[in-house]
Amino acid sequence: MATDVFTPSLQHVLDFAGIFVFAISGALAAVRRNYDVFGMAVLAEVTALGGGLFRDLVIGAVPPAAFTDAGSFSPPLIATALVFFLHPEVERINSLVNVFDAAGLGLFCVTGTIKAHDYGLGLVPSAALGLATAAGGGVLRDLLAMEVPSLLRWDRDLYAVPALVGAGLVAVLIRFDALTGPSSALAALVAFVLRLLAMRFHWRAPRAWHRRSAALQEE
């Protein structure tokens, strides 16, 4: 199976690291919206686990992995406590948090694609679910906060595109029977670097060609 590219212990560590950094971003979003500690915990859990839950429900991997491994709920709760007490300090290192978030994006677009393919999906649907695994939690976070998801906003640096590139690379590797630990890590690295470059140079997706109306940028 394609999931054999990582050892179980390494996969566990990587998953928990990705969950933790996604949870940090969710908890910080709650602080910026003046939510209480329960709201912080909800946004942290949803941001960290939402994409994986969606993927598992689509592919029929039930109960979802988050509910079969009780430890999955612990990193978001730890992240919530950290942000609750130290959010000014965490805000000051937000650029570093964004770097780790980019790393989580790269990791989850790869593992999500691999798991979807292992459950019998074709290459294109598997890549789509890889994208959903990486970015779905952020979409759910924004919806709960009653905001237009960052994924859909023209005034946000590219986020979905790096994840889609990483997931697409994994699909190509599977197609040519070249998926290994190093090649999977390379796909995650490509997504990670693309996201960093997008943040550094403020790369954004183009809007409609020759648009006749001007939309105001939302703050």
Long-range contacts (C-beta under 8 A, 24 or more apart in sequence): 1-118, 2-114, 2-117, 2-118, 2-174, 2-179, 3-114, 3-115, 3-118, 5-114, 5-179, 5-180, 5-181, 5-183, 5-184, 6-111, 6-181, 6-184, 11-111, 14-107, 14-111, 15-72, 15-107, 15-111, 16-71, 16-72, 16-75, 17-100, 17-103, 17-104, 17-107, 18-103, 18-104, 18-107, 18-108, 19-48, 19-49, 19-72, 19-75, 19-76, 19-104, 20-48, 20-75, 20-76, 20-78, 20-79, 21-97, 21-100, 21-101, 21-103, 21-104, 22-47, 22-48, 22-101, 22-104, 22-137, 22-138, 23-47, 23-48, 23-75, 23-76, 23-78, 23-79, 23-80, 24-79, 24-82, 24-83, 24-90, 24-97, 24-100, 24-101, 25-97, 25-101, 25-138, 25-141, 26-76, 26-79, 26-137, 26-141, 27-76, 27-79, 27-80, 27-82, 27-83, 27-84, 27-87, 28-83, 28-87, 28-90, 28-91, 28-94, 28-97, 29-141, 29-145, 30-83, 30-145, 31-83, 31-87, 33-145, 37-80, 37-84, 40-80, 40-83, 40-84, 41-76, 41-77, 41-80, 42-144, 43-141, 43-144, 43-145, 44-76, 44-77, 44-79, 44-80, 44-83, 45-73, 45-76, 45-77, 46-137, 46-140, 46-141, 46-144, 47-76, 47-137, 47-138, 47-140, 47-141, 48-75, 48-76, 48-79, 48-137, 49-73, 49-76, 49-137, 50-136, 50-137, 50-139, 50-140, 50-141, 51-108, 51-112, 51-132, 51-133, 51-134, 51-135, 51-136, 51-137, 51-138, 52-108, 52-112, 52-133, 52-136, 52-137, 54-132, 54-133, 54-136, 55-112, 55-115, 55-116, 55-129, 55-132, 55-133, 55-136, 58-116, 58-129, 58-132, 59-115, 59-116, 59-119, 59-120, 59-121, 59-129, 60-119, 61-115, 61-119, 98-199, 99-196, 102-162, 102-192, 102-195, 102-196, 102-199, 103-192, 104-134, 105-134, 105-135, 105-159, 105-162, 105-163, 105-166, 105-191, 105-192, 105-195, 106-134, 106-162, 106-163, 106-166, 106-187, 106-188, 106-189, 106-190, 106-191, 106-192, 106-195, 107-188, 108-133, 108-134, 108-163, 109-133, 109-134, 109-162, 109-163, 109-164, 109-166, 109-167, 109-170, 109-187, 109-188, 109-191, 110-166, 110-167, 110-170, 110-184, 110-187, 110-188, 110-191, 112-167, 113-166, 113-167, 113-170, 113-171, 113-174, 114-170, 114-174, 114-179, 114-184, 117-171, 117-174, 123-171, 123-174, 123-175, 124-171, 126-167, 126-170, 126-171, 126-174, 127-164, 127-167, 127-168, 127-170, 127-171, 128-167, 130-163, 130-166, 130-167, 130-170, 130-171, 131-160, 131-163, 131-164, 131-167, 134-163, 134-166, 134-167, 134-191, 135-159, 135-160, 135-163, 148-218, 153-218, 154-204, 154-205, 154-207, 154-215, 155-204, 155-217, 155-218, 156-204, 157-198, 157-199, 157-202, 157-203, 157-204, 158-194, 158-195, 158-198, 158-203, 158-204, 158-205, 159-195, 159-198, 161-194, 161-198, 161-205, 162-190, 162-191, 162-192, 162-194, 162-195, 162-198, 163-191, 163-195, 165-190, 165-191, 165-194, 166-190, 166-191, 166-192, 166-194, 167-191
